Amino acid sequence: MSKSFARRLADIEPFRVVEVLTRAKALAAEGRDIIHMEAGEPDFSSAEPIIRAAKASLDRGETSYTPAAGIPALREAISNYYRQDYGLNISPNRIMITPGASGALLLVAGLLINPGDGMLMTDPGYPCNRHFLRLVEGEGQLVPVGPEDRFQLSAEKAEQHWQANTKGVMVASPANPSGEILTAPQLRDLHSLCERKHGHLIVDEIYHGLNYGVDAPSILSITDQAFVINSFSKYFGMTGWRLGWLVAPEEAVPELEKLAQNLFISMSTMAQHAALAAFAPETRIILNARRDEFAQRRDYLLPELRSLGFEIPHCPAGALYLYAGIKRFNMSSPEFCRSLLEDHGIAITPGEDFGRYRADEHVRFAYTTGMDRLAEGVARLRKLYG
């Protein structure tokens, strides 16, 4: 008799962008010239001050376990970051260092969700969110949102979809895949709804810092009862270091620490000491210059794609993506992406990675490659569809 695996695995779908990236790298290894616009990973290496700090940490022999909530100096540095950048007084005691934003998502899921509970989230949205909930026997309750909603979840729509087993709302601002930002009034309305429904509000702010000419308010400016997920991967450019953080209501921290002790023991010691340098003035100058370059890439790619017939109704205010409609091309999203990659060397992500609502009509372009490569990608698309 064959051995079986847990039933929950049938509900956890592949992370398709990783599959696209793997195939794109395999084609590149065969000698194909591939334009990478699939992964949400900044193409810059980590800033030099961060790398120097990591080396210095190793030279000092800092290789032991750290506290499960993270080294005190880094929690204090993040607190100072909120004070300087947002004018907020966030106690270091409310800040948990996590193994990437993924670690923060796992902690929040483990803290809030009982078997059978649900959490409202946008469709389309970051695909792993619903899978973290499924891992703890909960469910992501996907709410269809479109261009008319700016791909964001309003309090009114959340209330319409609230169910008996709903435990709260999870949103992202700026969002993946749309790049759209929630305004302060929208965040306030979501908080008010959750308070009225005795639910929790979780806000993914991992693309904060990558917003272009528009403020991205933090839910922390509105309430100290929300859970905020953030990361060193995007604006701070530390993807491979696998380091993030979670800001939680103070009463939740002991339970989160207990979970972290059991799930992770501690985060990478070297990565934590490296991240201290992410807040240094010399590093912020580098990171802000990179942010400005991402804005230039967006401003180039957006009109080019529109001119080719891709439907992008709004200019996204943040993140690293353009979520584009492809009805003009008369192909399903997976078929369209497969053809572009296999036949023309252009790697983008199918809409099905982000949910179900009109997923077959959309693809995501990531402007995480240099302007010369974006121009080459546009030239190839123009030969096909211009």
QUIGINOR-V688058 format. One line per field, one symbol per residue. phi: phi as a letter, one per 40 degrees, with the letter a starting at -180 (. if undefined). A space follows every 10 residues. Layout:
phi=???
This chain:
phi=.ccbbdcccc cbcccccccc cccccccccc hccbccbbcc bdcccddddc cccccccccc gcbcdbdcch cdccccccdc cccccbgbbb cdccbbcbcg cdcccccccc cbbcdgcbbc acbcacccdc cccccbgbac ccbcbbdccf fbcccccccc bcbcccbibb bbacbbccgc bccdcccccc cccccccfbb bbbcbccdgb bbgbcbcccc cbabbcbbba acccdcgbdc cfaaabbbdd cccdcccccc dccbgacdcd cccccdcccc dccccccccc dccccccdcc cdcccccchc cbcbcccagb bbcbcbdccf bcdccccccc cccbgbbbbc cccbibcfcc bbbbcbcbbc dccccccccc ccccbc
